[in-house]
Amino acid sequence: MKHNISRRQFLKVMGAGVVTTTVAACGGKNSANGAADDYKNQGEPPVGKMTYRVNPKTKEKVSLLGYGMMRLPNTPDLEKGKEVIDQEMVNRLVDYAMEHGVNYYDTSPAYCQGHSEESTGIALHKFPRDKYYVATKLSNFDPSQWTKEACINMYHNSMRYLQVDYIDYYLLHAIGNGGVETLMKRYIDNGVMDYLLKEREAGRIRNLGFSFHGDIACFDYMLEHHDKYQWDFVQIELNYVDWDFANEINDGNTDASYLYAELQKRGIPAVVMEPLLGGRLVNIPQFLATRIKQRDPEHSVASWAFRYAGTPEGVLTVLSGMTYMEHLKDNILTYSPLKPTSEDDNEFLYQVAKEIVGGETIPCNDCKYCMPCPYGIDIPGIFVHYNKCKNEGRLPVGVMDEEYRKRRREYLIGLDRAVPRMRQANHCIGCGQCVSHCPQNIQIPRELRKIDQFVEQLKTHPVVFKDDEEEE
């Protein structure tokens, strides 16, 4: 169905308020992100040049690049009729990482639909136990897992899947979600912390810490009790956007500058997660990617974020979820050895951050903590598609967009390809079960409702505008 109407008629049909919302939700006309980091001319990283940081407690040398085992490569399993972890590829990636000095591997019972620990254990088991450090977590998100018995069972299962008899770095996973009351129920009131402290004394946990997302009162509570718990490390989100703009992009989040400073006061090493802000610091608008490439044509856009995250001396390791070999190689190149960012570099990155913060994308890191949705909605898939089109300047932005028809069609077809129709935003009933699981504090039902309204506008109005002169 096609309608040849004027801009003025379109405003009457849609209503000025709707058009304003559509324009605000979309962005300027940026060309596609294209091949800012195409890795076509990627060289081989050197062996033996990895930068290491020293754990102040154990004196262990930890590679500045840590391998996040959260986004492992998949392959189709015809017998099971679904995607499963490609163990052969995981083995190749880990072999390459070990050869190039990466010795820190971070996993969780919650990653890769519960299969990450087992896959990590298989990949690492061939290596001498003293050649790598493995980190995993007490990921007791469900209230049914808050009993001491359930938590101890999860802890022992982690060692069984990882094929180890001690864990180098053990974390309370994502404290902050649900506030202090939830924190107390998950770890304190049930006696789990007392148990873990004894496990550390026995040497089965070599370093004990926590990862933080969400309510800053939980972070402050844990540090206020540092004398009691003696945290060996803390995992925080740190990148050049979150350093000063975390609250602007994710309502209620705390700037990384505060988190890092509080750890420094107490001499607690920081493990960095989300150095790329869930990939958003790679998939940036083309004009920003061009600006970064002009400053340093020989290195990737991603390398700037990794250099920034690895520069502070209080950072023990920087985690990256590396699904593909080219990403692993690029990150090894960045840290073999690290070229720290200068004050001038940081000021440049903060200017880029300001542009990103003004982009109004949905702050989804595709971590999938919100999944599975009880109603089958592919929440991260919907957000990733929207953000990708937004960052690439391909959102149909309404009456001022001369390519409205083309971009409208691309968006709708791309959405159907990325997310099956039965799993799209219009099927969300707003139950809110996902909200408490989101480490970025996204009001997920609200954002899904906005996208649903946006999509309905596109479906209802496949507009072809007349020339303004012709209208007159």
Secondary structure, DSSP 8 states (H G I E B T S, - for coil): --EEE-HHHHHHHH-HHHHHHHHHHS-------TTTT--TT-----SS---EEE-TTT--EEESEEEETTS--EEEETTTTEEEE-HHHHHHHHHHHHHTT--EEE--TTGGGGTHHHHHHHHHTTS-GGG-EEEEEE---SGGG-SHHHHHHHHHHHHHHHT-SSEEEEEEEEETTTHHHHHIIIIITTSHHHHHHHHHHHTSEEEEEEEE-S-HHHHHHHHHTHHHH--SEEEEE--TTHHHHHHHHSTT---HHHHHHHHHHTT--EEEE-TTTTTTTTS--HHHHHHHHHH-TTS-HHHHHHHHHH-STTEEEEEE---SHHHHHHHHHHBTTB----HHHHHHHHHHHHHHHTT---------TT-S-TT---HHHHHHHHHHHHHTT-S--STT-TTHHHHHHHHHHHHHHHS-GGGSGGG-----TTGGG-TT---HHHHHHHHHHHHHHHHH--EEE--HHHH-
